[in-house]
C-alpha cells in the first residue's frame, strides 16, 4: 500500500495516484523536483514518501498521537436547547 512507501523505495518507481491540488512555496517545489530527479522517481511518489516519513517522525515524537481516538459527539435532544 502507499502508506508503506518511503524515500529509500523510490529508485525509478511509478505508482498510481489521485490528483490533489496543493499550494507550496517555490523553494519547496524546486526541492521536490530536485529530489525526484536525483532518485529517478515521479514527483507524486516523492511527495507521498516525504509525507509518510514526516508522519513517522510525528508518531515517534508525539506518543499521544498514536493513542488518540475520535470522540463521539452527542446530538442535543429534541426540544431542548444545547447546553452552553
C-alpha positions as CSV (number, residue, x, y, z in Angstrom):
1,X,0.0,0.0,0.0
2,X,1.1,3.6,-0.5
3,X,1.4,4.2,3.2
4,X,4.4,1.9,3.1
5,X,6.2,4.0,0.5
6,X,9.5,5.6,1.8
7,X,12.2,7.6,0.1
8,X,14.5,4.6,0.1
9,X,12.0,2.8,-2.1
10,X,11.8,5.4,-4.8
11,X,14.5,4.4,-7.3
12,X,12.7,4.8,-10.6
13,X,9.3,3.7,-9.4
14,X,5.9,5.0,-10.5
15,X,2.7,4.4,-8.6
16,X,-1.0,5.0,-9.2
17,X,-2.3,8.2,-7.6
18,X,-5.2,10.7,-7.4
19,X,-4.9,14.4,-8.2
20,X,-4.6,16.7,-5.2
21,X,-4.1,20.4,-5.7
22,X,-1.8,21.8,-3.0
23,X,-0.1,25.2,-2.9
24,X,3.5,25.1,-1.7
25,X,6.3,27.7,-1.8
26,X,8.5,27.8,-4.9
27,X,11.5,26.6,-2.9
28,X,9.7,23.5,-1.7
29,X,8.5,22.7,-5.2
30,X,12.1,23.2,-6.6
31,X,13.4,20.9,-3.8
32,X,10.8,18.2,-4.6
33,X,11.8,18.4,-8.3
34,X,15.5,18.1,-7.5
35,X,14.9,15.1,-5.2
36,X,12.7,13.3,-7.6
37,X,15.2,13.8,-10.4
38,X,18.1,12.5,-8.3
39,X,16.1,9.4,-7.3
40,X,14.7,8.9,-10.8
41,X,11.1,8.8,-9.5
42,X,7.9,10.7,-10.1
43,X,7.2,13.9,-8.2
44,X,4.0,12.2,-6.9
45,X,5.9,9.3,-5.4
46,X,8.4,11.6,-3.9
47,X,5.7,13.7,-2.2
48,X,3.9,10.6,-0.9
49,X,7.2,9.2,0.5
50,X,8.1,12.6,2.1
51,X,4.6,12.8,3.7
52,X,4.9,9.2,5.0
53,X,8.3,9.9,6.5
54,X,7.0,13.0,8.1
55,X,4.1,11.1,9.7
56,X,6.6,8.5,11.0
57,X,8.6,11.3,12.7
58,X,5.4,12.8,14.2
59,X,4.3,9.5,15.6
60,X,7.8,8.9,17.1
61,X,8.0,12.3,18.8
62,X,4.4,12.6,20.0
63,X,3.3,9.2,21.6
64,X,-0.1,10.6,22.4
65,X,-0.9,11.0,18.7
66,X,-0.9,7.2,18.3
67,X,-3.4,6.7,21.2
68,X,-5.8,9.4,20.2
69,X,-9.2,8.0,19.3
70,X,-12.1,10.1,17.9
71,X,-14.6,11.2,20.4
72,X,-18.2,10.5,19.9
73,X,-20.3,13.7,19.6
74,X,-23.6,13.8,21.3
75,X,-26.5,15.3,19.5
76,X,-28.8,17.5,21.5
77,X,-32.2,16.1,22.5
78,X,-35.2,17.4,20.6
79,X,-37.0,20.3,22.2
80,X,-34.1,21.3,24.4
81,X,-31.6,24.0,23.5
82,X,-27.9,22.8,23.6
83,X,-26.0,23.5,26.8
84,X,-23.6,26.3,26.7
